[in-house]
Amino acid sequence: MNKLLIIVLLLLGQSAFGIWDRVGSMTVPISCGYFFDGQNGLIGSGYFGNGGNFISSDQIKIWRTSNGGNTWIPCGVPSMEGRVTSIFMKDALVGYASIFSRSDAVWKTTDGGKLWQDITYTNLATHSCVYATSKSLITTSWSQSNIGSQTSGGFSVDDGFTFSHVFDNDYGEVNLNGVDFTDDNNGIVSPGPSGDIFNPSPRYTYYTNDGGLTWNRGALLNESWGIYAVKGSNTFITIPEDNAGANPKNRNLYYTTNLGITWAQGSSLPINTQVTGHIAGKGNIIYVQNYRNSGATGLFRSDNLGTTWKNVGGPSNERDTRFVVTGCKGEVVFAFDNAGGIWR
């Protein structure tokens, strides 16, 4: 083959799919992660079942790295079965993890993730996501039929000892998914599934402008796995599932500049496939990952908050796979697959 043609093909391959290194391989699926920078971070394990149900008796684990994922050190965690659904570090020392299990919990660390303790005082629901401002600790949740009262997360001002369940009961919003803040005051919670996978209906988003102490209903949206806040702005981005029933293709981006009081449809990803709905980014750069190996595989990147997209390769995995972005311009991307792989 002509040498020039080989060079052209190599350049085309790199520009279309990028270069990914597998920097870790665990014996359990990796469900989420949080990185302080390109070198220091945490990952949590978890098993996935039909409908997101807990299916394994293996113990939950959290690991930490200080060299960009080349080596991983196990953290001290409570003995519990299930999965870690999110990790959020409030600062270099204090952080929280939401746990999906038969004994659902919120964990806390005060030493940067080396040791974790269960701070759950009332088992109310399965925890989807956790976030902490200087004023409150916020969790989103899915309710369970064996709990009694329907609850969907809320906020705590006493570090999880009690929660004010501000999202539940009155309007039937018993399932909520993501939470993110643009700063210490302004945040949005995204809706979870409606309960009928064959005829899903929109649910309300919720917003706060005082660090999570009070919440108001925003506009209706279909189920959204994640919400992404553009830091230092009024812009939030999400990719809700459409109303296609049991097998939706959620590829349309929605955005709000008024805390979710109104939402507008932005661009659609240039693929006819399903994406995970989890969004990560830094500044104007955002990433989404497609679902399994359908259509164009890999990670999609936009340098203009979703106006245009390009395929930058990477692993393509299960729906609940999280990925994180670190670096001042979002140059370092970590992705986790449900086979235990850690990619950078």
Secondary structure as UniProt FT lines:
FT   HELIX           3..17
FT   STRAND          22..25
FT   STRAND          30..35
FT   STRAND          41..46
FT   HELIX           50..52
FT   STRAND          62..65
FT   TURN            68..69
FT   STRAND          73..74
FT   STRAND          83..89
FT   STRAND          95..100
FT   TURN            102..103
FT   STRAND          105..109
FT   TURN            112..113
FT   STRAND          117..118
FT   STRAND          126..132
FT   STRAND          137..142
FT   TURN            145..146
FT   STRAND          154..156
FT   TURN            159..160
FT   TURN            166..167
FT   TURN            170..171
FT   STRAND          175..181
FT   STRAND          187..191
FT   TURN            197..198
FT   STRAND          203..208
FT   TURN            211..212
FT   STRAND          216..221
FT   STRAND          227..229
FT   TURN            231..232
FT   STRAND          236..238
FT   TURN            245..246
FT   STRAND          252..256
FT   TURN            259..260
FT   STRAND          264..268
FT   STRAND          275..282
FT   TURN            283..284
FT   STRAND          285..291
FT   TURN            292..293
FT   STRAND          299..302
FT   TURN            305..306
FT   STRAND          310..313
FT   TURN            319..320
FT   STRAND          323..326
FT   TURN            328..329
FT   STRAND          332..336
FT   TURN            338..339
FT   STRAND          341..343
//
